[in-house]
Amino acid sequence: MGNTESVVVQKRLTRFRPDERPVVEGVFDRLYSANPVSGSNKAAKCIPLDTLKMTMGNLAPDSMILRVFEGMQSIDPGVPLPQGSGVSREQLVIFLADVLRGTAEERAPLVLAMTQGSKATSATIDNIRQFLEDLVSAVLQILTHRGRLCGWRPDRMGDSQQGVKLLAEQLSSELKPPDQQAYDVSCLEDWLFRTSAVALFMELLIAEALEVGLPSRLPPSLLPQCRETAWSELRCLLDVPSLLFLTPHLPEGRSAPWRLLFSTQLHGESFTRLVGNCKGRGPTVLLLRDTRGHVFGGFASHSWEIKPQFQGDSRCFLFSVSPSMRVFTCTGYNQHYMYLNQGQQTMPNGLGMGGQHGYFGLWLDNDFGRGHSRARPRCTTYGSPQLSADEDFTLDRLEVWGVGKPPEEQEQDENKKSILDADPEVQAMMEMTGKTLHSQGLREPEED
């Protein structure tokens, strides 16, 4: 690019480390040399849409590739553009910088262009949802094609196509209603600032599909690890888009491995078996489907214990997966987070989350198969509406997943730590008072 590059391009390149800038600038040369078309397009020094399709075809639907092309063409590079219906070097570099290292203010015009075209000034909610459906579909293609499903089996899970639509609807629901029917750049900027998933999905798509291998960027792990699951016998209630939606809300996020503790498909319809499999097993995610197709559940932050009192803490939440994806966190009104009881004469026997006795946000009776979600108008603990299709529902299927390390593994990790690691203030105080830290020299060397 030399001295002819614009000031805009030079500023964008400063966001990358010196060893990363050749990688970013080299993307254009690689794509340009892959262009099989000769003649005017070659002379124009630009990348046509067909080249993008050839490069990105395995990792994104054609509709999303066209949106990316429109986003690139919408950029004003600050220098005269070559003649031709393609993307210039300057446009491509600015696009890469804004998607991979940009702010919400810089990404918003690109999202608008990818939603409505390079000359658009606003977009409707339907346009935005269609863009999100294409974006989420591309993310699923990348996770599958790159082998990053982390042990999950989409062929043994729910309908991913329906999940794509539900996740797109959930992401678009985060948009604040505009004064008019259409959403302009300022609306999109506010939305991108508050909704990190959209920027994360865009970054993954562009970095993977255009093979922008930055030394400082590790491929993001969007899914948690799935362990110890008998997929040959299971048809999971979740789909991959539902996992993409739920896992960021967990305290440990995507780093918490999932393991199946209970499923009516594998363990039968037994409340006693449910309690036995889940008691004392650490944080869990409960998934229920009623006989009318609503899928919903809750996250329990603590191990389930049988007792006539409420348990848990404010990290617990309720959620809906279908017919809409929503998470309902604690309101602070009360501390009725989790409840599990069995074999009592005077207290309700069953499993519940939120609300109060007889009016839980989510309740499964110990007479297995019956439950309720009573919220008039909202659950006091979580602010959730009625999650099931009917207030009193009949259970179709139930799954409980452990999310995180089992308590025994957690205890082993904690036992490996020195008291000096557990409390660095103690270490600092000992050093200040002249105490010799003899144990420091006796540690076994850590493995790389």
N, C-alpha and C positions, 0 to 999 in steps of 0.2 A: 504493500500500500504506500509505503514511503512517505514523502512530503505532501502527496496529494490527498491524503486522508483528511477528513473534516475534524474540526475541534470536538464535535459531538462524539465521534468515534474514539478519539484519543482519550477523552474523559471516561468513556465506558470501559476502555481497556485497563485503566488504572484500578479497576475493581478486582482484577485478577493478579495473582502472583506472577513475577517475571517468567517462571517456568511454565505458567499456564497460558500466557498470551499467545505463544506460537500455536498451541493446541486450538484456541478459539479462532485465530486468524486462518489456520490451516483447514478448517471445515469447508470454507468456500472453495479452496483449490481442489479439495478431494471431491466435492460434489460436481464442480465444474468439469473436472477431468472425466467424471463418470457419465457426463451427458453424451448420449450417442448421436445427438442431432448436430449436424454441421451447418455451415452457411451463416445466415443472418444472426441466429441466436448465439453462435460461437463468437461472431464478430462483436456482438453487443456486450459480451462479458457479463452475462447474467444467467441465473439458474431458472429454467422453466419448471412448470408444475410437474411435468412428466418425470423429471429427475427426482423430485421429492417423492413422488409416488413409488419410483423404483427403489429408492433408498429406505423409505419408511413403511413400505407395503406390508411387511410381515408383522409390524408392531402397532399399527393403527388402521382404523377403517378409512376408506377413501374420503368419506365426508369430513373426518378430522384432519386429514392431510390437506384438503382444500382450505379448511379454516386456518391452519398454520400458514399456508401460502398467503392467504388474505392478510393475516397479521403481519407478515414480513413486508408485504407490499404497502401497508398503511404507514410505514415509517418514513419520516422526512430525514434523510441522512445529512443534510446540510451542505451537500454538493450536488451539482447537476447529475441527473440519472442518465444512464446509457439508454439508447433507444432499444425497445424490445419489451416483450410481455413476460418478464422474469424478475428475479430478485437480484439486486446488486450486492457486491461485496460489503459495502457500507451498511446496507439495510440488514444483511444477515448478521454482521457483527453486533450491531445495536440490538437486534432482536435477541440474540443469544445472551448478551449482557443483561438485558432487562428481565428476561425470563429466569435466568439462573442466579442473578445477583441484584435484581432490581427491587424497587420499593412498590408499595401498592399504587402510588401515584403514577409510576411508570408502567405498571402492568395493566392498569385499568383501560387505557386506550387500546392495548393489544387485545384484551378480552372483548371489548366492544367490536373491534374489527373482525375477530374470529367468530363473533356471534352474528353480526349483521352485514359484514362486508367492509372493505377498506375505507369507504366514504361515509359510513353511517355516523349519525350523531346521537342516536338512542336505540334502545332495544326493548321489546316486550318481554314479559315473564315467560311466555312460551318459547321465544327465541333463546332465552338464557337456559331454559331447561333442556332444549335440544342440544345446545352446545355442551352442557354438562353430561348428557347421556353419551355423546361422542367421546368426551374426555374420559369418563369412567370406563367406557368400553375399551379405550386404548390402554388404560392402566391394566385392565384384566388381561389383555393380549400380551402386554409386556411381562407381567408376572408369570404367565403360563409359558410363554416362549423362552424366557430367560431362566426358567426353572426355579422361581422364587416363591413357590406356594407354601414353603415351610412345613410340608407334611400334610397339608389340607388336600382334599380330594373333591374338586368341583363336580365330578361325575357322581359322587355319593352325597351331594349336598342339595340345597334348595335351588330354585329357578334363578340363575344369575341374570337372565334378561329382565325378569321382573325386579330383581334387586337393583339393577342399574337404574331403572325408572324411579324406584323408591328413593335411592340415594341422591339422584339428581333433584328430585322434588324436595328432599330434606335440605340439601345445600342451598337451593334457590329460596327456601323459606327463610333463610337468614338475611335476605335482602330487606332493608327497611322500605316500607311503601313510599313511593315518590309522590310529589304533589300532583303529578299528572299520571297517566297510564303507563308512560314509557320511562325506562331507566337510562339516565345519561351517565357520562363519565364520572361525575362526582358521586353518584349512587354506587357505581361499581367500585370506586376507590374505597369508600367506606366499608363495603361488603368484603373486599379482599383483605382489608386491614384486620377485620374481625374473624374472617373464615380462612384459617391457614391451610385447610385441606385442598382448596382450589389451587393455590400457588404450589403446594407440594406435588400435586398431580401433574401440573403443567411442567414443573422442573423435571420430574421423572420422565415424562413423555419426550421432551426435547433432548435431554441428556442421553437417553437410551436410544431413541430412534435416529438421532443424528450422530451418535457415537462420539459425544463430547466427553472424553475421558480426562477429567481434571484430577491431578494428583491429590488435591486437598478434599476431593469429594468422594465419599464412599457411597455406593448405591444404597438408597434408603430401604430399610426393611419395613414394609407396610403391614405385614401380617405377623402375628405371634407364632411361635413354634407350636405345632400340634404333636403331642406325645401319646403313646400307648392307646391308640384308638383302633378298634376292630372294624375297619371300614367295610369289610366284606359282609358284615351283618348289620351295619348302621346306615340309615338315611338321615343325615343331619338336618335339623330344623333351620339352621343358618345357611346362607349362601356367602360367597366371597365378598360382595358389596356390603352385606350386613356386618361382616367382620371389620371391613375398612371403616365402617361407621362406629362400631361399638368400642373397639380396642383403644382409641385415643382417650376415651373417658375413664378408663381404668387407672387406678393410682400408679401402677407400674407401666402403663401404656403397652406398647408393642413388645417390650422386653419380657413380659410375663408369659411363660409357656402355658398352654392349655392342655388339660388331660381330662378325659371323660370319666366321671365318677358314677353317674347313674343315667340310664336310659330305659324307658318303658319297653323299647324294642328288645333290649338285651337282658334286662333284669326283671321284667314283668311289672304288673300293677300292684305294688305292695308298698304301703307307707313305711312299714317296719324296715324293709330292705332299703328304701330311700334314706331313712334316717341313719341306718347302719353304714351306708356307703359314704355319706356326706359329713357325718359328725366328726369334728376334730380334724378336718382335712384342709384347713386354711381358707382363704377367700374363694368364693364361688360365683358363677353366673348361672342363674336358673332360667330355663327357656321352656315356655308352655305354648301349646297350640290348643285352642278350644275346637269344638266340633263344627263351628261355623267359620273356621279358617283364620281367626285372629292369632297372631304370634306376638308374644310379649314376655316380660320377665323382670328380673331384678339382679342387681349386683350386691352380694353380701361381703362386706369388708373383713369380717372375722369368721373364724370357724363356727359352725353351727353347734350349739350345745343345748341339751334338753333342760329347760328350767321354766318356771312360771313367770319369769320377768322378761322384759324386752332387753335386747342386747345389740351389739354393733356400734357404729359411730357415724359421723356425718359424711363419710366417704361413700356410704351406701346410696344407691339410686334405683329407681324403677325405669323401665324403658318399653317402648313399643317398636316392633320390627315391621309388622304388617297389620292393617293396610297403610300405615305410615311409619316412618322412622323418626322417633323422638326419644330424648332422654329427659328424665324429670329428677332433679336433684333436691336436696333437703331445703326446706323452707325455714327451719329454725323454730317452728311453732311448738314441736315437741321432740322427744327422743325415742320415738317408737319405730326404730329402724328395722329390727329383726325380731322374730318370735318363733320359737319351736317348743312344742310341748307334746307329751304322749303319756297316756295312762293316768291322767288326773281326773278326779271326780268333780272338783269345783271350778277348774279353769278350762278354757277351750283347748281342745287337742287338735293340733295341726301345725302348719307352717304358714307364717304370714309376714308381710312387710308393709309398714306404714299404716297410718290411721289409728284405729282402736278396735277392741274386741267386738266382733260382730259387724264391723265396718272397716275392714282392711282395704288398703289400696290393691293388695294382692294376697289372696288367701287360698290355701289348698287344705281341704279337710283331711283328717286322718282316715275317714271313710273314703278311701282312695277313689279319685275320679270326679269328685265334686269340689267346687270352689266358688269364690266370688271376687268381684272387683267393684267395691261400693265407694263411689266418690260423688258426693252431692254438695256442691258441684265439683269439688276437687278434694283429693286426699290431703289431709292436714299436714302430714309429715313430708310429702314429696311434691305436693301441688299437681299431682297427676290426675287426668280425667279417668273415666272408666276405660280400662284397657281391653277387656273382653267384649265380645259382641253383645252378650247379654250380661246383666248384672250378676246373676247366678248362672254359672256356666258349667258345662260338662267337659271334662278334660279329654282331649284326643291323644296327645303325646306330651311327654315331659323329658327334658334332658337337664343334667346338672354337670357343669364343667368346673374343675378346679383351675384357677387362674393364678399362677405364680408357683413358687417352689413349695413342695409339701412341707409341713412343719418340721419333719425330721431332717430334711435337707437344710432348711433355714437354721436349725439348731446346730448342725454340723459346721456350717459356715461361720456362725458366731463363735463357736468353740475354738476355731482355728485362729481367731484374732487374739493378739496380745492385749492385755489391759491398757497398754500404752497406745495401741491403735484405737481401742474403743473410746478412750478419753484423752485426746491430745492436750487438754488443759493440764491434766495430771503430769504429762511428760514435760510440758513447759515449766510448770512449777518446780519439778524436781531439778531441772537444769538450772533454774534461777537460784536455787538454794545450794547448788554445788554437788548434788547427789549424782553419783555415777550410774549410768543406765547399763548395768551389767548385762541385762537380757538382750540388749541390742546386738552385742557381739556374738551371742549364742544362737541367734536365729538361723534356721536353715535357709540357704539361698532360694529365692523365689524362681520358679520355672518361667522361662520366657513363653 
